[in-house]
C-alpha cells in the first residue's frame, strides 16, 4: 500500500482512538491535529522501514498526557468553577454508552491499553511501544483494566450503578 | 461499593491473548481445546471479545464528523515529510545504483556541498525532499497542485516572492510535457517550488526549484535512480534544481537541459 494511503488509515485510527479518549469531537480533532503537527516536526526521528503506527500513536499518547497535565493545572488554578459536563456523546445505544462510561471510570493507565487493543488490532508489543511502557507492564495493566471493566459493566447491567439516568 | 471477588480466570493472560487474536495457530488451537472443557474460560473469552467489539462500535458511532480540511492538509504534509525520510534512507542505501554524470551542463565542479544533509547521504538534502514531494503530490489525482496551469503567472509571482528569486515560466511543451500546476512547499531545507507536468499518456514528472545561499558553487547535472524513479539534479548560481519521473535517463537529461536553458536566463 502507498505511504499516503497507509498514513490515511492510521490517521483515521488516531481519530477514533482520540474520540473514545475524549468523547468530544472537537477535542478529538484538536488532539489529532496537534499529533500530526508534532509528527511533521519529528518526521526525521521515524526510521523508514519500521512500523509507522506505533510511532504515531506514541506521539498522540504523549500529546494527550501533556494535555491532561495542563488541564489539571488549569483545574487546580480555578477550584471554584464547576466541573465541565462531559461531552454529550449522543450515542443511541445504551450498551455503547455504558461501555464508554465504564471506561471513563478506569485509571488512565488501564483505559488506554484496552482502547488501543480494541480499536487497532495491534500486537501487544506494538501497543506497548505506542504507550511507551514495557510489554510486561502493558500486559498487566491491560489484564487488570479488562477485569475491572468487566466488573463495572456487570454492576451497571445489574443496576447497582446508575450512571446513565 | 463491594466488588465480587476476582477469580484467577479474570487475569488469565492466555485467554486474553486468545480473545485479542494475538496467538499463532498452534497456541490458539491449544486454547480452543481448553475452552471446550472449561465453561468459565469460555464466558471470559466471550466477555472480552464483546468488550472490544463494543468499544469498536462506540468509536464508529462517535466518528460522524466530516474530515476537517486542516487535518487533511496536515496529513498530506506529514505524508510528504515521511516520504522524504524514506527517500533519504533509500538514497543512502547500499542498493543504490549511482549513475555517472554523462553530460556536464555546467563547467563548475561538484564541490561546495555546504547545504548537504548531515545524515551522510551523498546527495544534497533537497533531493530527498523533492522525491518526497513527487511521491505524494505528483501521484495525487484529486488535488496535486495549489495553482492550476491557467494560473501559472499568478503562481510564478507567488513562488518568486516565497523563494526570493525571479523565475521564468518553465514551459516544457516542446518536449510534450504539459504543466498540470504548481505547488509551494515548506521543507526542512527551506522553501521549494514544485511544478508538476504530464505527458500524453498521463505520466507525471516533477520539477523542483529551490534557492540556495549565495556563494554556493554551481554543480553539474547528476543522476540517481531509486526503484523505478529517476532523478536528475543540478545547481546554478541562483537555484537548486531536481527533475524526476519514472522514465529514462535520456528523457531526464532532455528535460534538465530545457529547464536549464529557460531558467538560466532568468537572473
Interface residues (C-beta under 8 A of the other chain):
Chain A: X2 X3 X4 X7 X8 X11 X12 X15 X16 X17 X19 X20 X23 X25 X28 X29 X32 X33 X36 X37 X39 X40 X43 X44 X46 X47 X48 X49 X52 X89 X91 X92 X93 X95 X96 X97 X99 X100 X103 X114 X115 X117 X118 X119 X121 X123 X124 X139 X142 X143 X144 X146 X147 X149 X150 X151 X153 X154 X155 X160 X161
Chain B: X1 X3 X4 X6 X10 X11 X13 X16 X17 X20 X21 X22 X47 X48 X51 X52 X53 X54 X55 X56 X57 X58 X59 X60 X61 X62 X63 X64 X65 X68 X70 X71 X74 X75 X76 X77 X78 X79 X81 X82 X83 X84 X85 X86 X88 X89 X90 X135 X136 X139 X140 X188
